[in-house]
Structures are given as C-alpha cells and as structure tokens.
C-alpha cells in the first residue's frame, strides 16, 4: 500500500474512533446516564469533539491529501481508496474553515441544552429553554460566518446534512409539494376524531414484543442491534456491527410500531455499510435525506402498506385482543393511513407530515435571518401553524418545543425529512422494477429480498459518493418530487374514494 | 490564577475526559454492547488510550510541572492546587517511561481478551484463552522493562494499584495473615454442606429489589447511580455524579445482596470525592486497597454484622418467604458468616477469601518470573488449591478462569483485595471510636452517619495524597494486619464457641 495512503488511513481511523466514542457517549447520555451526570458528560463530549476536530484539520492531513492526488488518479473513481481520498478532501476543506474552539463550543452547548430542552418540553416551559436556543442560534451564525461563496446563509447549514444541495433546490422540491399537498389534503383529509380503537389499550410489553417481531423480519438481529427507550427516538451506532435504536411507548398509542420500523430503517443503513469501510469516515449513510429515505421507506412505504398488514394484522390482533380483536383489517389499515392535521410531527400522517417540515424550513430561515426573534417565536409558530393546518396549537409542548433538533443547533436538518420522503419513493419504484414480486413477498412476511437489494444498491456504498452521485447510481437520476406525489395521490386518493 | 497552573489544569481536564470516556465505553462494552461490537470497540478503546497517554507524556506537561514548583511551594501541602501538581508529577514521571504504543497495545489486547475470557470461562476452556493470557503476560513483561530501581519485578505491577507499596511490605502483611488464618480456619471452619435454605429459591426480581433497598440506605440514589447486570460485577464512573454499579443474580444464591453492597462501597467512594476535584486526575479513589477497604467495609463489616441484620432480616424474610420464612435470624446470620473452603473467590467467606488472594499473589509472581508456565498453570493451580484449601478444584471454570483480571493484564491487583480487608477494619475501628453508637444506628436502618464520616475523612480526599498519607490521615498510622486479625478472631471465634 502507498505509505502515505496508509498514514492517511491511520489518522482517519483514529479520528473516526473518537467520533464513534462521541456517538456512544451521546447514546449513553440519552438512554442510560443517571440524570446528574449531564454537566460532566457535556465536558467530555466537548473534549472529544475538540480532539477529533483538531486532529482532522491538522495541516498534515491536507498535505497528505495533496500528495495523494496522483495515487488517487491512478485508481478507479469507484475504488474504496479513491473515494476515501476524494470524500476526505471535501470534508477537510470544509472542516478547516471552522475553528476548533467553535466546533467544541457547539458540541458543549448542545450537550448542556439537551437536558434543559427535555425538561422544558415536559413542562411546556419555552422561557427556560430560550437562553439555550439563543446560544445555539448565535453559535450557528458564527458557524455560517466561517464560510463564503454561498447564495443564501441557509445553504451553509443545509450542506451539513445534504452536502451539495442548495436552498434554492430544496425550495423547488418543497414548493412543488406544497402546491400539490394543499388540494390533496383538502380532498382526502378529515377533521373527525380518531377511531376509538386507536387509543388502545396497547399494553407496553406487547408493543415492545410486537415491535421486535416486526423489525426482526426486516433484519434486526440482537447480535448487532439494541432497542431501548428515550423521549425522542433515534438511531446511533458504534460501528456497522453495533447499532442502537431507541423508541418510546404509550399505552394509548400504537405508533411505537412505526417508530421502531423507522429507526430500524436508519439502523439497517448503517449496518449495511461495507465492512471494508469500517473505521473510516466513509462508514456512515451518505446524507440525512438518503438516511431518511430508508427510515421512511421501512416505516411508510413498507409498514403502512396493505401487503405488510396482510401478513402482520392477525398477529397484531393476537397481541392486542382488547383493542383490536373485533376490528377488521381494512378499518385498521384506513386508520393508520388517515390524513388529519395534528400537532406532533412524528405522530402525523404521511401527507400532513410535510407541512410540519415546510413550517420548520421557513422558520429556520427566518430565525437565522433575524426576521423572527426567539422572543416572538412561540407566537409566530402558533399563528403560522393555524394558517397551515387549520387548527390552533394549544401549548409550546405541542408546538415549538416538540422536537430536539434545535437544542443541538441542528438547523438545516428538518427539510431532509421531506427530501427523504421524496427519495424513498424514487428508490422504492426502482426496487420494484428490479423485483416486481416485492408485495407478494411482504404478504408472506418476507422482507429479506428488499433488504438485500437496498444493501447491495445503497447501504454498502456508505459515503463513497456524494448524495447526488449516490442517488444517480441507485435510481438513475436526480431528486424528483413526482413519484412521491403520485404515490400519495394514488394511495390516499384510493382510500378517500372507497 | 497562575496562568501556567490554568494551562496545566486544562490539559489535565482534557486527558481526564478521555480517560472517563474510556471508562464509559468499557462499561458499555461489558453491560450494553451487542456481542458483535467487540472488535471495533477494542480499536476505539485503544485509540482513546493512545490519545490520553500521548497528551499526558507530552514534554510540555513536564515543563509546566517544573515551572510550577515555586507556585506549588507557595501553597499549603493540603491545598487542591499543590496536591494536583504533586500527584501529577508522580504520575507523569511514571507514565513517560511507557511508550504510547505499548500502552495502547495493552488496552487493545485487554479489550480483545475480555470476550474471549468470558466465553472460555463459560465453557471451562482454558486453551482458547491461553493465547490471550500469553500476550497479556508478554506485554506486562515489556511494561516492567520500562522501569528500573525496583527490588523485585512485581514491585512495578503492584505500584500501578498500590502506589508506593513494595512486594516486601505486602508479603509481610500476607504472611502475618497466613500464619494466623491457618489455625483460625482449622478451628472455626466446617466441611459440612451449606444449610439447605441458602440455596433458595430467591426469585431474581426480589433479589434486585432487596439489593436496591439495602444500598439506598447506604447512599445509592438513582439521581447519581445505576445498577445493571454483568458476568463479573464491577463499579465504574463517568464522574462523581454518574456512578455505574453492576451485579449478577442466581435464583439459588443470595450472595447478590453482598455483591450489591460491595460495589456500592466502591461507588460511594467515587461519588464522595470532592466536587472541586471533578475533571482532574485527583477525581478517583486513591488506590485499589483503599478502594477495596470501602467495598469490603460495606459488604462485610457492615453487611455481615448482627446489627445490620437486626434491621434488615425481617424485610429479607418478607422478600423470600419460601426460602427464609421459617428460618430464624441467628441461623441465617451464622450461615452467611460460615467459614468453609470453596472454589470461587467472590463467593467465599471472609476468612478463606484471603487464601484465594495469597494463591493469586504467589502465582502472579511465579508467572512473571517464568517459574510457572502458562501451559502448566491450570495444573499448578489445582495442586496449589488443594494444598491450601484441602479440597480439589473440579475444572478451570471454577479454578484459574474464574476471574477477569488477568484477561486485562491486571497483575498486581489481587493482593490489594486482602490489603483492603486489612485496612477496612483499621478504618472501621477509627470510625467507631469517633461515633460509638454506629451499631445502634445500624439497628435502626441508619447508615448515613457512617457514610458521612467516611465521606468527610476519606472519600472527599480523592487522590490528593498518597495511599500511605491518606491512611495516616484517616487512622493515624500505617497499614497493620492486627485489627483485622482481631476482628476475624472475635467474630468467628464467638460463632464457633456458641
């Protein structure tokens, strides 16, 4: 092996180990840590971030990347080696613009803000969270100042989650969607209360067992995975062989099954990255939208489909005889696919979900521009929410405090959820054209062929290519809202017409 | 603040954060990690160790320590600042003798060996573990070669756990004990089988609840502590406010209650370190023997005492009515204090426990000297065990594989267990002379005054002073086997005479 390449790889492996340690420590903080451990954990996360950042922006890394250009050019574009050099160069040029201290401050502020947010949400107390949000926004503005050459400041934060994508491009996709969603929701939506059986009872242990049974058919295996409890479900990993999913249970709510499928989709992506990329910066899903395409595919395109429930509904009835014993499958299927404006993004239906994202996307741009202040934010939220959803939001817990993302300064993340919805159907259509009997297999409880197709065509690639290159390789073209719009119209239109 | 002191403190805080991250990652590996995560976790632990070690042995740290001599001399010996400089200088002079790569190799080897040991123990398969033990010994020999000026090679490994103590001193304490233990065990020991009620049934959930109830009276608080399951119980911590205890349960064995008290003793020590020492290298118990003095005090001196059971036995009977409902307290008290040679160190009684340690102490010296090879080790173990205990060891699971320590190259640790026993009674006698009504308080379920006395006089000091200085401050003199021998003779003699 080219010795300078070996040196680069060693340096990157060390940095990756520190980043993974951060990920495990964050998981531990959220899932396992005794409550009083927060401040010291915050300091630990800050330190690890400072170390990883400093090691990465070291000029020696830049020199190696420069010296390795001929080696890179001697290799195929698709080789792991050329991809590692190419992707690392892009990461390095971006990272060296951010001072180590600022990067560490952002991590420390996020760790501190997390517990404050969790309490504030619990108590619907925006005021106690606001100072932390102020700090997150101020740090994000300082972060944006580290860059130049962008069209809009929002491009910078977006690039952290969807490298190479611009605000203009996102706006085009979301605008196309918004124009179609309005009429669709007006046509198929309902303001009637949920069917009574949807509030249970769903005993929590049975939810846990059923969730595991479903995701085990998707590819969850306790040799490689865990499933634990948190306030805000997420997926984390220490490597391809150690995947941590989290979920939450409420006795009057069956949505935990969809949460488990969602997080399992994230986990399967990380678990499926080629083992040859382990302990390299390529050992992750390529972008937030591509990641979300997988969580949303397993949750919605698979998990809210008729063939899926043709297999699973009898088992679900056995698991929850009191709530569902007398409920026929079609009634349940309609209930979980019902379009109805509601307060909580993660509990919302496939169609109105995107309105939540559009609201966040607009507010994030306004907050960063200063056209909405953090003092007025809860009121602006409520007004805008009523305008988009036609219902009024009762409190901040159900409103602006519902999501964890802003506590860690995660601006730019929300739009990738809807981009993920869009991409999920592009990928699904491609998988279906390669494997036309996927729905027949779902009916038999067989999800392995879809999992294997995704592993081969998407997961194994990790971060070897850009998100755009990756999508091009998987579906043969760029992001396109039309398949998703078609999917929603067909599925929801059929339900409304029936 | 002296700016160079601030710089030193910042550097040490960063290193301490990395060390604590290692501790959490090790805890996670042992308690939470999916089985397949081992290899990558090993690499992560190796990397963190390499980073912490390299940052610590940096010549800049040595320069700061040198430049800070006048500042140190201007401060009181007992001040946190002078203690930090003094202790760090000793740590630094020791650490810089060990090459970063060797230190990292030792951590990596330990992480790899851990799972192999756990499987080998399960299957009583010494052969599969031997290559890892060979490597651990070879690394330990290379480690010893980094030092000079010692009387015996074993001094070097001992110093890692009991800084400043020599093999000669340990041998003197263990020899004095061995001479007294032989006759005592002959007098009070019994070869009869255990009383039948000692094999339960003890439903596991009730064991867990009862363990928590006991240690909550000692000072365990879920705000700061966790209690989880492992093969080999241990205590770890991420800081003074985040303490992780582990234990194990068997339906036919009530010893988990003593395990919980034991690990809680370790945890209370770490939790009680002065918060002013947080994120410094002084934020730990001072040595293995002092640490063990606390686990053994809470487990044995408190937890196997009559006053303790006068309070707790009725609750224990309610928790385990089937096994203990008809058993009077005195019979239970005698059963848990019965002296009887047995195979497993951690399950053994207070007196024969020390024979296990003496066996390990002798074997460790012989292994390092090469006078016992790792090929013959299991047979030597069995022969020696029969000689000391008068019973023959059935297999390696019950013999040489029973303990985790050697898998991580932890030679030098075992003797500190018995030193801890010795010190525990020295400290107990001092606490009792300050607070003569401790036993009356135990009868009422009050353990707060003892906890508070220990926090004030021992725990809060952390690593500010050497183990010898610390013991001197707590009990007014050096290590002395006589109080412990007196304690054993009085307690066990009374039981045998009755």
Interface residues (C-beta under 8 A of the other chain):
Chain A: X13 X14 X17 X18 X20 X21 X24 X25 X28 X32 X33 X34 X35 X36 X37 X39 X40 X41 X43 X44 X46 X47 X48 X50 X51 X222 X223 X224 X225 X226 X238 X239 X240 X241 X242 X243 X278 X279
Chain B: X13 X14 X17 X18 X20 X21 X24 X25 X28 X32 X33 X34 X35 X36 X37 X39 X40 X41 X43 X44 X46 X47 X48 X50 X51 X222 X223 X224 X225 X226 X238 X239 X240 X241 X242 X243 X278 X279
